[in-house]
Structures are given as structure tokens and as C-alpha cells.
């Protein structure tokens, strides 16, 4: 628009300009109020709020902004396992070897009786299964906790022996765990290689009743098998079952007495030199822990 058209009548110039400014003033003040309410003044390099004009008490205030309540979603922190409870059961105990009479006593596993615990196996070089299971479980705990899970152990080298297999089951039950994984390594003859996951058979007898957990435990086991294989590059055991990496058993107290989804994983054969070379490698154990943690994560986020 040209100056000639806007100010064409000299006699009305002052009155027209005053009218326009009067009309724009409330809009400009309201625009500043909205800018200030959004907190953009000082932080973004604008004029400090203290140097701006004071708003008259007769001005209509902007409506108060409702407070923003934090999300109550259990995963609002970006951690996929927030609110989940995982129990890790490091097989055996490094001190079992000093308490052979205590771990030899029989305990009820629901369908029959079995030894409280055993010493576990070891590699030819003397690396104990109990040391292996603790190391892998601790690595998996760190990964799971970073994802928001509450992780509990059945033992952390903090007791003289055990616990017995029946107590190991009770720890998971009492924690109302969303998933339990018992970490082991096998002691099969040399030449037998690979890992496998042990699933609970659907059994009822005495104090054992796995009818409710057999199906979810299978899903947990399948996820752990898949992720463990991907993370470690290990093949399913060539000496157990049909080579699927899954083995169903009804003679393990830790599974028979569980009331929550639970599996065992035999991460490899400590008596085979090739498997033992992997089991004794800290980098491989980190990958094993990753496979276990990811399998649990997949199961809990299904």
C-alpha cells in the first residue's frame, strides 16, 4: 500500500493514526503476555522481563496453565523393564565344596527327594561352574537393571553354601518374579558341545504343580534360546534331545517347585576343550549375559 493512499487527507492524518494505534495496543500487549507466559523472554536472548512494562491490575489475566502431571506409565522413563521383577539363580555356590555334608542332605522337590545342592562341574584347568554362573549372572544383572528391572539373586557368594534347590524355587516365588533364569554350565563328556535351555515339564505331585507355568516357561525358554544363540554364536547342544536347544525335564526341584515362569540354561559343556575356551573367556561371558538378558527382555515385552 502506498503512502498516498494511507495519508491522502492531511486533515485526518493525526486522527487516523491515533485510531489505528489504539486498536493495535491491546493486541500487542496480549501478544507480549503470551510470549512472557511461555517463558521465552530471558532464556532465548530477548529483553529481560524486568525491563518490560508492568501490566495493569485491571487487565484481563491470561488463564493459568494447568500443572503438567508426570506420566504414570511404567515405561515413561524409556526403560523397557521398569516395574518388572527378575530373579537370577546362579547355579551352585563357590563354597559348596567346603560343605559337602550339608549339601548332600535330601530335600523334597515335590515329586520325590533330591540332594540339597551339588558342587557343580569345572573345566580341565579348574575353572569352576559356580564361578562361571556368578560372573554371567552379575553381568546379566547389570544389563537388566539398566533396562529398569528389579533383579534379585538366589545367592551372590554371600552364604556358606547353597541355597538348597527347594529354597531357590521359594526365592523366585516369594519375589513374585515375572521371570526366573537359573544359570549353569554342563559337565557332559568331552566332545559334546553346545548349549541348551531346560524347560519345566507339566507335573503334579506332592508340593509340585507346574501346570500353570509350563506354557509361559516354554515361551521364556524359546526367547532365551534364540537370543543366546544370536549373541554368542553358539549352536544348540548336539548331545541333548533333538538338537533344538530345548530340553523338558520333570526331575529338577528348582523347576518343579516354581510357581512363576522359570527355565535353566546350560551355557556350554565345561568338559569339552572347545566349549571351555569360550566359557573361560570374559568377552564371551559378556555376550552370554547379553543373550540371557535380551531373552528375558523379549519375553517380558511380548
C-alpha positions as CSV (number, residue, x, y, z in Angstrom):
1,X,0.0,0.0,0.0
2,X,1.4,3.5,-1.0
3,X,1.8,6.4,1.4
4,X,-0.5,8.4,-0.7
5,X,-3.5,6.1,-0.1
6,X,-2.9,5.9,3.6
7,X,-2.4,9.5,4.4
8,X,-4.4,11.1,1.5
9,X,-6.3,13.5,3.7
10,X,-3.9,15.8,5.7
11,X,-6.7,16.9,8.0
12,X,-7.4,13.4,9.2
13,X,-3.8,12.1,9.4
14,X,-3.4,12.5,13.2
15,X,-6.9,11.1,14.0
16,X,-6.4,8.1,11.7
17,X,-3.0,7.2,13.1
18,X,-4.3,7.5,16.7
19,X,-7.2,5.3,15.9
20,X,-5.0,2.6,14.4
21,X,-2.6,2.7,17.3
22,X,-5.4,2.5,19.8
23,X,-6.8,-0.6,18.1
24,X,-3.4,-2.3,18.0
25,X,-2.3,-1.6,21.5
26,X,-4.3,-4.3,23.3
27,X,-3.3,-6.9,20.7
28,X,0.4,-6.0,21.2
29,X,0.2,-6.2,25.0
30,X,-1.7,-9.5,24.8
31,X,1.0,-10.9,22.4
32,X,3.7,-9.9,24.9
33,X,1.8,-11.5,27.8
34,X,1.5,-14.8,25.9
35,X,5.3,-14.7,25.0
36,X,6.2,-14.0,28.6
37,X,3.9,-16.7,29.9
38,X,5.7,-19.2,27.7
39,X,9.0,-18.3,29.3
40,X,10.7,-17.3,26.1
41,X,12.0,-13.8,27.2
42,X,15.2,-14.2,29.1
43,X,16.5,-17.6,28.0
44,X,16.3,-17.0,24.3
45,X,18.2,-13.7,24.3
46,X,15.1,-11.4,24.3
47,X,14.5,-8.4,26.5
48,X,14.7,-9.3,30.3
49,X,11.3,-9.4,31.9
50,X,12.3,-6.8,34.5
51,X,12.7,-4.2,31.8
52,X,9.2,-4.7,30.3
53,X,6.2,-2.6,31.3
54,X,4.1,-3.7,34.3
55,X,0.7,-5.0,33.4
56,X,-2.2,-3.1,35.0
57,X,-4.3,-4.9,37.6
58,X,-7.3,-4.0,35.5
59,X,-6.1,-6.0,32.6
60,X,-7.7,-9.4,31.9
61,X,-5.2,-12.0,33.0
62,X,-4.4,-14.9,30.8
63,X,-5.9,-18.2,32.0
64,X,-3.5,-20.1,34.3
65,X,-1.7,-23.0,32.7
66,X,-2.7,-26.3,34.4
67,X,0.3,-28.1,36.0
68,X,1.8,-30.9,34.0
69,X,1.5,-34.1,35.9
70,X,4.2,-36.7,35.2
71,X,3.2,-39.8,33.2
72,X,2.4,-42.8,35.3
73,X,3.3,-45.2,32.5
74,X,5.8,-47.7,33.8
75,X,7.9,-47.2,30.7
76,X,7.8,-43.4,30.6
77,X,11.4,-43.4,31.6
78,X,12.4,-45.2,28.4
79,X,13.4,-48.4,30.2
80,X,11.5,-51.4,28.9
81,X,11.6,-53.4,32.1
82,X,10.5,-50.8,34.6
83,X,8.2,-52.5,37.1
84,X,9.4,-56.0,36.3
85,X,11.0,-58.3,38.8
86,X,13.6,-60.8,37.5
87,X,15.3,-63.5,39.7
88,X,18.6,-64.8,38.6
89,X,19.7,-68.1,40.1
90,X,23.5,-68.6,39.8
91,X,23.9,-72.3,39.9
92,X,25.7,-73.9,42.8
93,X,27.9,-71.9,45.2
94,X,31.7,-71.5,45.2
95,X,31.7,-72.6,48.9
96,X,29.7,-75.8,48.4
97,X,32.9,-77.8,48.2
98,X,33.6,-76.9,51.8
99,X,30.2,-78.1,53.0
100,X,29.7,-81.5,51.3
101,X,27.7,-83.0,54.2
102,X,25.3,-80.0,54.3
103,X,24.6,-80.0,50.5
104,X,24.2,-83.8,50.5
105,X,21.1,-83.8,52.7
106,X,17.9,-84.7,50.9
107,X,15.1,-82.2,50.3
108,X,11.6,-82.6,49.0
109,X,11.2,-81.5,45.3
110,X,7.5,-82.3,45.1
111,X,7.7,-85.5,43.1
112,X,10.5,-87.1,45.2
113,X,13.6,-86.2,47.1
114,X,17.0,-84.9,45.9
115,X,20.3,-83.6,47.2
116,X,20.1,-80.0,48.6
117,X,22.7,-78.9,46.0
118,X,25.9,-80.1,44.4
119,X,29.4,-78.6,43.9
120,X,28.8,-78.3,40.1
121,X,31.4,-79.1,37.5
122,X,34.7,-77.4,36.3
123,X,36.9,-77.1,33.3
124,X,40.1,-79.2,33.0
125,X,42.0,-76.1,34.0
126,X,40.0,-75.9,37.2
127,X,37.6,-73.0,36.4
128,X,34.5,-73.9,38.5
129,X,31.0,-73.8,37.2
130,X,30.0,-71.9,40.4
131,X,32.4,-69.1,39.5
132,X,31.1,-69.1,35.9
133,X,27.5,-68.8,36.9
134,X,28.1,-65.9,39.3
135,X,30.1,-64.0,36.7
136,X,27.5,-64.4,33.9
137,X,24.6,-63.7,36.3
138,X,26.3,-60.5,37.6
139,X,26.8,-59.3,34.0
140,X,23.2,-60.1,33.2
141,X,22.0,-58.2,36.3
142,X,23.8,-55.1,35.2
143,X,22.1,-55.2,31.8
144,X,18.7,-55.9,33.2
145,X,18.9,-53.2,35.8
146,X,19.9,-50.7,33.2
147,X,16.7,-51.6,31.4
148,X,14.7,-50.8,34.6
149,X,14.2,-54.3,36.1
150,X,14.4,-55.1,39.8
151,X,16.8,-58.0,39.9
152,X,17.2,-60.4,42.8
153,X,19.7,-63.3,43.2
154,X,19.2,-66.6,45.0
155,X,22.8,-66.3,46.1
156,X,25.7,-63.9,45.4
157,X,28.6,-65.7,47.1
158,X,27.1,-64.3,50.3
159,X,26.3,-67.5,52.1
160,X,28.3,-70.5,53.3
161,X,26.6,-73.0,50.9
162,X,23.5,-73.4,48.8
163,X,20.8,-72.4,49.0
164,X,19.1,-75.8,48.5
165,X,17.1,-76.3,45.4
166,X,13.8,-76.0,47.2
167,X,14.8,-72.7,48.7
168,X,16.0,-71.5,45.3
169,X,12.4,-72.0,44.0
170,X,10.9,-70.3,47.0
171,X,13.0,-67.2,46.5
172,X,11.6,-66.7,43.0
173,X,8.1,-67.4,44.2
174,X,8.3,-65.0,47.2
175,X,9.6,-62.3,44.9
176,X,6.5,-62.8,42.6
177,X,9.1,-62.8,39.8
178,X,7.9,-62.1,36.3
179,X,10.8,-64.4,35.1
180,X,13.4,-66.6,36.7
181,X,16.5,-67.9,34.9
182,X,18.9,-70.4,36.6
183,X,22.4,-70.1,35.0
184,X,24.5,-73.3,34.7
185,X,27.2,-74.9,32.6
186,X,27.2,-78.6,31.8
187,X,29.6,-81.4,32.7
188,X,29.0,-83.8,29.8
189,X,31.7,-86.0,28.2
190,X,34.4,-84.3,26.2
191,X,33.4,-84.0,22.5
192,X,29.8,-83.0,23.4
193,X,29.2,-79.4,22.5
194,X,26.7,-76.6,22.6
195,X,24.1,-75.0,25.0
196,X,20.6,-75.9,25.9
197,X,17.7,-74.5,27.8
198,X,15.8,-76.7,30.3
199,X,12.0,-76.2,30.5
200,X,9.7,-77.5,33.3
201,X,7.6,-80.5,32.5
202,X,3.9,-80.1,33.4
203,X,3.9,-82.2,36.6
204,X,1.6,-82.5,39.7
205,X,2.6,-84.4,42.8
206,X,3.3,-83.6,46.4
207,X,4.3,-80.0,46.5
208,X,4.9,-79.7,42.8
209,X,2.4,-78.3,40.3
210,X,3.8,-76.7,37.2
211,X,0.6,-76.9,35.2
212,X,0.2,-73.1,35.3
213,X,3.8,-72.2,34.5
214,X,4.8,-74.8,31.9
215,X,3.5,-72.8,28.9
216,X,4.9,-69.4,29.9
217,X,8.2,-71.0,30.9
218,X,8.4,-72.5,27.4
219,X,7.9,-69.1,25.9
220,X,10.6,-67.7,28.2
221,X,12.9,-70.6,27.2
222,X,12.4,-70.1,23.5
223,X,13.3,-66.4,23.8
224,X,16.4,-67.1,25.8
225,X,17.5,-69.8,23.4
226,X,17.1,-67.5,20.4
227,X,18.8,-64.5,21.8
228,X,21.6,-66.6,23.4
229,X,22.3,-68.2,20.1
230,X,22.4,-64.8,18.3
231,X,24.6,-63.1,21.0
232,X,27.2,-65.9,21.4
233,X,27.1,-67.7,18.0
234,X,26.9,-70.9,19.9
235,X,24.9,-73.8,18.5
236,X,22.3,-75.8,20.3
237,X,23.7,-78.9,22.1
238,X,24.4,-81.8,19.9
239,X,24.0,-84.3,22.7
240,X,20.7,-83.4,24.3
241,X,17.3,-84.1,22.8
242,X,16.6,-83.4,19.2
243,X,19.2,-80.6,18.7
244,X,16.6,-77.9,19.2
245,X,18.4,-76.5,22.2
246,X,15.3,-77.1,24.4
247,X,15.0,-80.0,26.9
248,X,11.9,-80.7,29.0
249,X,12.5,-82.2,32.5
250,X,10.4,-83.1,35.5
251,X,13.2,-84.1,37.9
252,X,14.6,-80.7,38.9
253,X,13.4,-79.2,42.2
254,X,14.2,-75.7,41.1
255,X,11.6,-76.1,38.3
256,X,9.1,-78.4,39.9
257,X,8.5,-76.1,42.9
258,X,8.4,-72.9,41.0
259,X,5.1,-71.0,40.7
260,X,6.4,-68.4,38.3
261,X,7.9,-68.8,34.8
262,X,11.3,-70.3,35.1
263,X,14.0,-72.0,33.0
264,X,17.5,-73.3,33.3
265,X,20.2,-72.6,30.8
266,X,23.3,-74.8,30.4
267,X,25.6,-72.3,28.6
268,X,28.0,-74.9,27.3
269,X,30.0,-78.0,28.2
270,X,32.8,-77.3,30.6
271,X,34.4,-80.7,30.0
272,X,34.9,-80.0,26.3
273,X,38.0,-78.1,25.5
274,X,36.4,-76.0,22.7
275,X,33.4,-75.0,24.8
276,X,35.7,-74.5,27.8
277,X,37.8,-72.0,25.8
278,X,34.6,-69.9,25.3
279,X,33.3,-70.3,28.9
280,X,36.6,-69.1,30.3
281,X,36.7,-66.0,28.1
282,X,35.3,-62.9,29.8
283,X,34.3,-61.4,26.4
284,X,32.3,-64.5,25.6
285,X,30.7,-64.4,29.0
286,X,29.6,-60.8,28.4
287,X,27.9,-62.0,25.2
288,X,26.3,-64.9,27.1
289,X,24.9,-62.4,29.6
290,X,23.6,-60.2,26.8
291,X,21.8,-63.2,25.3
292,X,20.2,-64.1,28.6
293,X,19.2,-60.5,29.4
294,X,17.8,-60.0,25.9
295,X,15.8,-63.2,26.0
296,X,14.2,-62.2,29.3
297,X,13.5,-58.7,27.9
298,X,11.8,-60.2,24.8
299,X,9.7,-62.5,27.0
300,X,8.6,-59.7,29.3
301,X,7.8,-57.3,26.4
302,X,5.9,-59.9,24.3
